[in-house]
Amino acid sequence: MIGHTLGGRYELLARVGGGGMALVYKARDLLLNRFVAVKVLRQQFTHDDDFVKRFRREAQAAASLSHPNIVSIYDVGQVDDTHYIVMEFVDGANLNEIIRERAPLQAEEAVRIAVEICDALEHAHHNQIIHRDIKPHNILIGNNGRVKVTDFGIARAVTSSTITQTGSVIGSVHYFSPEHAKGVATGEKSDLYSLGIVLYQMLTGRLPFLGESPISVALKHLQEPFEQPRLVNPYIPQSVENIILRAMRKNPQERYQSAKEMQRDLETCMRPDRLNEPARHYESDEEDERDKTKVVPAIRPDMRNTIEAPSVKASSAEERWNEDEADGRKRKWVLPTVLGVIAVVLIGVLIWAVSLLKDVTNDDVPVPDVIGKEEMEAVEILTAAGFQIMDPTVYKEVEDEEDDGRVIDQSKKKDTVAKEGSPIQLTVGKAKELPLMPSFVGQQYDTAVAQLQAMGVNANNIIPSEKYNESEPGTILDQIPAAEAKFDPTSATTKITLVISKGEEAFPMPDLIGKTEAEAKAMIERQDLVLQEVYREPSYSTPKDEVFKQFPANKDEMVTPKTKVQIWVSSGYPVDALEKKLTVTVSPAVEGQPSDIKIVYSDATGDNIESVSKRISSTTSFPVTLVLSPDKTGLITIMRDGNFWRSEPVYYDDSHIPATTSPDPDPGSSGEEDPPSESPSEEVTDNGFQEDTEGQ
C-alpha cells in the first residue's frame, strides 16, 4: 500500500510496524503537512465483524484520552474495504528494542520511564480505561526522550463487558497479572502489576517468569515466586526493588492502590536518603512458608465431634429426648437394610447357578474372528455363531481414523472354542475428536506458536519455512495443514509447517553519482527501483548532465525493490560563475637545466586541482583555466623540484588588479626584469600571471 493516499489526505510513505491484526505505516498528512502514523486493518479481516468492531473499539478507547504520555488519535476512516486509524507519529523506538540493545538500563533511566508510564496510566484510569496489555512493545520512546503509551487495542472501559476472542487469550502472557491469568475481572491494579514486570525487565534484562508454554507461564504468575531483582542485578537500589516487589504482589490488595501512588513512590526512590532503605517484607509471604510445612490430618467420622465443638452443651431433657429419638430412627433402618443385602446376594447366586448350568449343557463352539469388522457386522457374525454380546460395548480412542467404528479387540480370541451362548465383550475403535486447525495466515509467527502450544502442540513439531515477501517480516503467508483441517495437537507425528515472510529481499543501492542522467535511469530500472523525481540544479563541482546527489539511499545502503529514488542532475555552472583563462609563465631553477614543475589550483570547482606536471629546461608558459564564484577567491600554486615556489590569488572581482604589474624576477636569469607584455589580447595581473581577455 506504500504510495497510496487514504481518504485523499494520508499518503503512505513506509511501513514502520504491525501485528497480527493491523499494519502501521508512516504517512504524510497532505492537508496539515505533517507526519502521522496510520494503522490499517489487514485485508483478510475486513469482512470479519468481530475484528472490525475490535479495531474501532481501539480508536474509541484511545480517542477519549488526551495526555502527553499517550499516543494521540487524530482520525478514523474507511475507504472501500480498508479500515484505518490515524494517530500521532512518534519518531524513535519501542521500549522492547531498547531493552534488547541496552538492558540492563541504569536505575535513573528506568525510573524516569516508569514515572511517565504511571502518569499515562493515572490519566487513563481516571477516565475509566484499563489498558490490559502494558508491555515494552506498547511503550514508545521518542528521540526527544518522551515516553508514549500506545496500542489500546484491548483496552476497555471499567463498566463495559469483558472482551473475549474465541480461541485466543487477549494480552501478553509474560506480563499477565494473576487475576488476568485466572480470567477474572481485571482493574487498575492489573496494569500496575504489568508495569512492575516492565520495570523488572528494564533493570535486569530478563523476564520474571518463563515457561515452555503460555499456560505454564500463566500458572507461574498464579503460584510461583520470582527471583528478586537485586539477586539478578546487585546495582539496583533497594528502594527501587521495593517498588517492584510491591507492584508485583500476587494479592491485588497488597499492591499500590493507584497509579498516582506508585508514581509518587517512584519520584522519590532515587533520593540519597532512600537508596538503602530496608527491604520490604510481607506477612503473607511468611504465612505461605508456614503453610508449606504444615501437615493437615485427614478428618475421620469419629473426629467430627472434636473439631466441631458445640457452643452450648445439650443438657436439657428436651435435648436428650431429641437425641434418643434420632437413635431410634437410626435403628429402624437396620433391619430393612440387612434384608435387602441378603436378597441381592441370593439373586446373584441364582444367576450364577443358571449360567453355570447352561455352560455345562451347551456345546463348545469355535469363536469367529471379528477384529477389523464393522461393529454391526461383528455383532451379526457372533450372534449367528450362538454367542451373546456383552452390554455395553467398550469404545476406545484410536489414532488411525480407519479403525473408527471397527472392532479392535474381543474378549474371546479366534482359534479358541467357547460354550454356545457364552458372552463376548467387544472393544470398538472410536476416532479421537480432533480440533480444527486455526487460520494463522496474516498473523505473526510468535502469536501462532503460542496458540498452537496452548492447544498442546510440541514446539519441536512446529516447522518455520521462510521466504522473501513484501509482507512484514514474521508474518505467516501459508500453513500446512490448511485452516479448518482436523489435526491431533498432542500426537508426536503431527507436523505443522508455517511459511513466514522474511520481508522483501534487500540489495546494495547502486552508486549513481557521476553518471549521466540516461545512465542513472538505466541503472535504476535494472535494479527494479522507481525513479520518483529528477531535479536539475546548477553545480560548480559536477559537469553538466551528470548526477551529483541521490536520495533516499547512498551507495551500498541496503534497499528493497520498488524503493522510490530521487536524483539531482547538474545543469552546468551557476549564472554568476566566472571563467578565467590565465597564462602562467615559469622558469627552471637554473636556465638550461631541467626542473620539475607542478601547477595546482583551487577555485569554485574544488581545491588543489592539478593542472600541470612537466619537466622544463627553459622559461615556459602554461594555460590554466579557473572557474570563480563571488564568494570564493581562486588560488594558483607553483611547485618547483618538489618545493613550494610561489602562490598567488586570483580574484573574482577585477578591481583587485592594478594597472600594470610585472611578474616576479626569474631566479634563473640575470635578475633583470622583462618589460610588461604589449599584447592587446593579454593583461598582466597582480599575481604575475597573464590573463587571456579574448572572448570575455
N, C-alpha and C positions, 0 to 999 in steps of 0.2 A: 503493500500500500504506500510505500515511500514515493513521494512525488504527487500523491493525490491531495486534493483540497476538500475537507469535510465542511458541509454546510456553506460552501462558498466563502469560508473565512479562515479555516485552520489548515495550513499547508504542512503536511507530514514530511519532516526532514530526515529523521533517522530513528531506528529502533533503539531504545535505551533499556528495555527490560520487559518483564512479563511473567505470567504464571500459567497455571492450567486453565484459567477461565478467560483471561484477557491478555492483550499485548499493550505495552506502553511505548509511545513514540514521543520524541522531541518534535515540537511543531512551532510554527510562527503564526501568531495571530495577526492576520493581514489588516484587520480593522484598527487594532491598537498598536501594531508594530512592536510586539514583544514576544518572547519565547514562552511557550506553555508546554505542559505535559498532557498528552491525550491518551486516555485508556480506552481501548477498543475491544469490545466483546468478540471472542473468537467466532468465526463464521459457523462452526459446527454446532454452536449453542444458540444461535439467533432464533431458532424455532422452538427452543425449549423454554416454556413459560416460567419454570422454576428458576432457571439461570437468569432470564431477563429480569424477573422480579428481584432476585438477589442482587443483580448488578445495579438496578435502580435504587434498591434499598441502601447500597453503599453510598451513592450520591446523596440521598436524603439524610443519612446519618451524619456524614461529614459536612454537608452544606449548612447544617444548623449550628455549626461551631465556627467561631472566629477568634483565633488566638495565634500569636507569633510563633508558637511551637507546634502548630498543627497545619498540615498542608491544606491550603485554601481550595475550595471548589468554585470554579468560575462559571461553568456552563454544563448542560446536559443536552444531548441531542440524538436524533436518529435520522439517517439518510438511507432510504430503502430498507435493507436488512441489516444495516450497520448501526449498532448502538454504541455511543461513546460518551465519555465524561471528560471535561476539560478542567484541568487543575493547575495549580502553581508548579512551575518548573524549578527544581532545586538542583543547582549545578554543584555536584560533589559526589559523595559515595555513601552507600548504606553502612550501618554500623557493623554488619556481618563481615563486609570486605575489610574494614579497618581492623577488626579483631583477628581475622586470618593473617593480615600483614604485620600487625604490630603487637598483638597480645603477648604477655600481659601489659595493660596500659598502666601509666602512672596513676597513683591514687587520686591526685588532684584532678586529672583529666576525666577519669571515670566518674568521680563525684559530681563534677560540673555537668556532665552529660545526663546523669541520673536526676539532678536537680531540675533541668529543663524538661525532662520526660514527666517528672512529677507535676510540674506546673501545667503541662498539657493535659495530664490525666485529671488534675483537680478541676480544670475548666470543663472537660467532658463529663465527669461525674456530676458536677454542679448542674449540668444540663440533662441529667438522667440518661447519659450514654455510657455504656460499658464497652470497652474496646474488644476484649476477649481474645485477642491474638497479639499481645505485646511480645515481640521478639526482635533481635538485631536486624533482621531483614526488613522490618517495617519502621526502622528508625533511620532517617536520612540526616547526614551531616554535610552542610553546605561548605563550600570553600571558604566562606567567611566564619566558619565555626558554629553557625546557628544550627540547633537541633530541631528537626521536624518529625512529628509522628504522622504516619500515613497509613493507608490501607484499612479503612473502616469497613471492609467488605463483609465481615461477620459481626460487626458491632450491632448492638440492639439497644433500644430504649428499655429501661428497667421495667416499665409497666407492660411491655409487649409480650407476646407468647414466645416461647423458646424456638430458636431457629434450628431446624434439623435438615439433614440431607440424606436420603436413603443410600446406604452402602458406604458412607464415609463419616469420619469424625471431623467436626469443624474445629479448626485451631491446630496448633503445632504441639505434638505430644511432649516434646522436650521442655516446653515452657508451661505445661498444664499446671493448674492448681489442683490440690487433692479433690476438692469438691467438683471441679470441672471433670476430672478423670472418672469420678463416680457418676457423672451425668446428672447431678442435681443442679439446682438454680445457682448461677454464678453472679457475683456482685462486684462492688468496687474493690474488695479485698483480694479477689482473684487477680485483678490487674496488678495489684501491688506485689503479690506472690511472683507473678511472671517478671515484674521489674527486678525483684530480688535475684532471680536467676540470671537476668541480663547483667546486673552488676557483678554477680559471681563470675560470669563468663568473661567480662571485661578485665577483671583483676587477676584471674587465674589462667585464662586461655583455654579453659575446658568447661564442659557441662557437668552439673552436679549428678545427673542421673543418665546412664547409658544402658542399653539393653539390646538383645538380638531382635526384638520386635517391638512395635508400638505398644502392644499390650503389656509386655514386661516392663517397659519404661513407665507406663501409667501406674502399674502396681507399685513400683518403687516410690513414686510420688505419694502413694497412699500409705505405705508400710515401712519403708526403709529410711534410715538417716543418711545424710550425705557427708562427705569428707569436709571438715571445716576449712574455710578459705585460707587461714594462716598456716595450715599444715601443707597446703599446696604452694603458697607464696608467702614466706615469712615477712616480706616487706609491707604487707597490708597492715595499716594501723588498726589497733584493737577497736577503736571507736567505729571504724568503717565495718569491720567484721561484725560488730554488734548489730549494726543496721541490717546487714544481710541475714543474720540469724533470726532477727525479729520479722523481717519481711517474708521469710520462707518457713514460718511456723506452719505445721500441718493443721493446727486448730485455728480457724479464722479469727476467733476471739482473742488470740494471743498476738495477732499481727497489729500493724498500725491501723488505727480506726479510720484514717482518711489519707488521701494523697498529700494533703496540706501538712498533716502531722509528720509524715515521712520526709517531706521537703524541708521542714524546719530542722529536723534531726540531721539531714544531710548538709544543710547550710552551716552548721556549727561543728561538724565532726572533725574538721581539719584544724581546729584551733589548738594551739600547743597544750592547753590545759586539759584537752580531751583525748589526745592521741593515745595515751597509755592508760586510759580508764580501765576499770576491772572488766573482765569478761562477763558477759551476760549469761545467767543460768535461769532455767525454768523448772518449776516444781513438777510439771507434768513429765519432764524427762526422767526425774528421779522416781516418780511413780511407775513409769514404764519399765525401769530397770528392776524395781521390786516385783512387778507383775511377771517378768520373765522368769524369776527364780521361785515363784510361789507354785506349789503343787495343790491343785484343787481336788479333794477326795470325791469319789463317786457317792451319790446320795442313794442310800438303800431305803426301802419302805420302813424298816424298823428305826431309822434315824429321823423320820419326819417330825416326831414329837420333840426331838432335841433341838431342831433348827427352827421350829415354829412354836415358840413359847407363847402360850395364851396370856392375854393381858390380865385376865381375872380367872381364878380357879372356879371350876364348876362344883360348887359345894352345896347348892340348894337341893332340896328334894325333887323339885321340878326338873332340874338339870339331870339328876341321877336317873329319873324316870325316863327322860328322853334317851339317855344312853342305853338303858335296858331295852327300851322299845326298838332302838336301832339294832341291838344284838339279836332280838327276837326275829326281826325281818331278815337278818343275815342267815339265821338258822333255817328259816322256811325255804330258802333256796337250795339247801344242801341236798336233800333227798331227790328232788327232780333232776338236779344236775347229775348225780351218780347214776340214776336210772337211764338218763339219756346217753351217757358214755357207754353203759353196758349194751344198750340197744345198737349203737353204732358198731361196736366190736362184733356183736353177733351177726349183723348184716354183712360185715366184711368177711367173716369166716365162711358164711354161707356162699357168698360169691366166689370165694377162693375154691371151695369144695366143688361147686358146679363146674368151674373152668378146669379143674384138675380131672374130674370125671370125663369131661368132654375130650381132653387131651388123650386120656387113656383109650377112649373108644374110637377116636378118629385115626385115619391112616396118615402116614407120612407122605408129604407132597414136596416135590422139588421147588425151590424158591426161584422165581423168574428174576432175571437181571433187568431192572428198570432204570438204572442210573443213566442219565443223559436224556431220558424221555420227558416229554411234556407232562405236567402234573396230572392232568385228566387222563391222558393215555396210560400213565403208570398205574393209576387207580383202577382203570378198567382191566388191565392185564392181571394185577394182583387179585382183584375180586373174582375174575373168571377162573383163576387158579385155586380159588377156595379160601383165600386169606382175607382177614379183616384189616382195615386201615385205621390205625390209632388216631384218635382225635384229641387235641388239634394237631394239624400238620406243623412241623417246625420249619420256620423260614430263616434263612441265614444270608447275610450280605455277601456278595461275590464281587471280585474285581472285574471279571470278564462279563461284558453285557450279554454275550451269547448264552450264558448259564442262567439268565433271568427267566424264571418260570419253569426251569427244568430240575429234575431230581438229581441231587448231588451226593446223597447218601441214603442207605436203607438199613434198618436195624438187623434184619436177617439177610445175610450176604448170598450172592449167587453161588451155585455149585454146592449148596447145602440143602438139607431136607428139613421140613418142619411139619407139625401136625396141621392137618387141614382145619381151617377156621381160626388158627392162631393169629394174633395181631402183629402187624408190621408197622414200625414207625418210619415215616418218610421225612427226609430233610430236603426242602426245595430252595433253590437259589433265588435270591432277590437282589436285583441290581441296586447298588447304592444310590440314594437320592442325591444326585450331584448338582451343585450350583451352576449358574450360568456365568460364563466369562464376562466380566465388565468391559466396557469400552474405554480404552485408555488413549485413543488417538486424540492428539491435541493437548494432552496433559503433560506435566513434567515427569521425567523418569523417576525421580526420588519419590514423588507422590504415588505413582503406580506401584513401586516396590513396597512402600509402606502398606498400601491397601492389600496387596497380594499376601504379604507376610501376616497381616491381621487375619486373613482368611485361612492361614495355615500352610502357605506355600513356603518351602525351604528356599532360603536366599540363594543357595548354590544352583537351584533349578531355574532361576531367572537369568536369561541369557541376553545381554545387550548386544545389538548389532548397529554400528554407526555408519552413517552415510552423509555426504555433503548435501545440504538442502538450504533453501532460503529461510526456513523457519528458525526460530530462536534455538541456540544450542541446548540440547537436553529435551527438546520437545519430541514426543512419541509420534512417529509417522505411520507405523503399521504394527500389527501384533499377530502372533500365532500362538494359540488358537485365536480365531476371529471372535469378535464380540458376539454374545448370546449363545456361543457353543458350550455344551456341557463339558466340565472338566473336574478332575479329582484333585483338589488342592493339597491333600495330605499324602498322595501317592508319591513314592520315590521315583517313579518313572515319568511323572508329569514334568515336561519341559516347556517353559514359556519363553518365547523369543519376542523381545521388544526392539523394534527398529527405531533408533533415535537420531535426531538431527545433530550433525557436527557443525551446523552453521554453513554459510557459504564459504567455498574454498578461497582462501586468500593467496595473493601473489605480490611480489615487489612492484611498486609503482615505477614505470619506466621514466628515464630522465629525458625531459622534453627541452631543457634549457639548451640554447644554441642551435636548435633545429629550426628549419624553415616552417612556416605555417602549414604547408602541404605535408611535410614530413611528420610534423606533430599530429595532424589529423589522421594520417595513415597508421601511426603507432597506437593512437587511442582506439581506433576502430579494430585493429588487430588484437588488442588485449581485451575486447568486449567491454570497454569503458564507454561512457557517454559524454560527448563534448557539449557542455551546457552553454558556455558563453566564450566569445573571443573579444578581448579588449585590446584596443590599439592606443599606445601611448608613446610619446617621444622618449628617446633614451640616448644618453651620451655614450654609454658603455656597450650597447648592443647594436650591431649593424641593422639596417632596415630590413623588415620582413622576417627577422629571427625572433624566437621565443626567449624572453628574459625572466619570466615568472610563471609558476604553475600552482594550482590550488584544487583540492584541499591537501593533497599529499605531496611531499617532496620525494626525490629519488630514493628508491629502496624501501620506503614505508609500505607496510602491508595494506592492500586494498582488496575489495571483492568485486566480482563482475557487476556491471551496471552502475558503478560508482560515478557520480557526476563530476566532471573535471572542467575547470576554467583555466584559460591560458591568456597571457599578456604578450602581445607581439609589438616589436619596435616599429614605429612609423618614421624612424630616422631621427636626426638631431633636432632638438628644440629650436623654435624660431629665433631665439636670442643667441644661438650658438654662433661663434665667430671662428672661422678657419684662417689661420695664419701660416703662410708658407715662408720659411726662412732659409737662408743660406749660411751655413756655419763653416768658417774657414779655420783650419787647424794646421799646425806645423809640427814636424818631428822635434824631438829633444835636441838633436844636432842635425843641421841641414845636411842631407846626403846620406844619413844613416837611418836605418829603419826604426820606427816606433809603432807600438800597438795602440790604436786609437779606438775608444768606445764612447759613443754618444747615447745618453739616455735622457728621456724627458718625462715630465708629469704634466698632465693637462686634465680637462674635464672628463676624458675617456678613461683615465686611470693614472696610476703612479708608477714611476721607474720603468717606463716602457723603453726597451732597447730599440734604437733607430739605426745606429751604425756600429759596426765592429770590423775595422780594417787595419791593415798594416801599411804605413806610408813612409816614404823617404824624403818627400818634399812637401811644401805647403799645398794643401788640398782643400777644396770646398765641397761640402755635402748639403743636399737639400733636406730639410726637416720641416714637417707639417704638424702644427698643433691645432687642436680644437679647444677653444676657450669659452668659458661661461662667465657671466657677470660676477659671480661670487667665488671664482677660483682663478688665481694667477698661475700662469704656466711657469715651468722651470726647466732649463736645459743644463745638463751637467756633462762635462767632458772629463774622461779618464785617459791618462797617457801612461803607457807602460805599467798599467795596474795601479797607478797612483792618481789621486784626485788632482786635477789641474785647475779647473775653474768651473763656476756655476753661475748662471745669470737668469734672472726672472724675465718672463715675457708677459706683459700686461694686456688685459682685455681692452683697456681704455688707452688710446694713442696719445692722450695728453701727458702721459709719463715720458714720452720720447722727446729729448731735446732736439734743437735744430740740427746740430752737427755733432757727432761723437766718433772718435776713431777707435778702432779695435786695440786690444792690449798688444804691446810690442812682442814680436816673435822672439822667444828665447834662443832660437837657433840662428838668428840673423845678427847683423852688426849693431842692432839696437836702434837704428833709425826707423822712424815711423813712416809708413806709406801714406801718401795723400789720400783723403777720402774719395770714395767712388764718385765718378761724374755720370754714371749710367742713369738715364732717365727712368729705367724700369726697376731700379733698386734703391732702397733707402737704408742708410746706416742707422741701426737702433742704438740705444744707450747701453746695450749689453755687448756690444762689439760684434753682433750678428747682423747680417744684411737681410732685410725683409723684402720679399718679392711682392711688389704692389700691383702687378699687372692683373687685370681681371677682377680686382676687388672693388 
